[in-house]
Amino acid sequence: MKIIAVTACPTGIAHTYMAAEALIKSAAKLELNIQVETQGAMGIENKLSYKDINHANIALIASDIDIEQIERFEQIKTLKVTIEEVLTNPETVLKNCLKHAQ
C-alpha cells in the first residue's frame, strides 16, 4: 500500500511540518509506504510528481486551506482531513486511508 499526502495549514509554518512528521512516523510504525508534500510558508516542498501520484493507492489531503495544484489528484482516490485530525491521531488517519483505498 502506497500513500501520498499533502499537508498545509493557514499560516504554513509549524502545523504543516508537524503534521508531515507525524504522518511519516506513524506510517513507519504501521509499516506503510508514505510520501509527504508540504505546502507551507516556503511554498511547495517535496513536491509529489505525477509518477508518485500514479503509483499511489490513495492521496491524503491534510489541510485547513485549499491546496495548490489540487487537480493533480483528480485521478486517484482521495481522503481529506484537517490538520488537527493528523496532529491528534495520525495512526487513525492512516488506518482510515487504508479503508478508503479499498
Order of alpha helices (4+ residues) and beta strands (2+ residues): beta-alpha-beta-beta-alpha-beta-beta-alpha-alpha
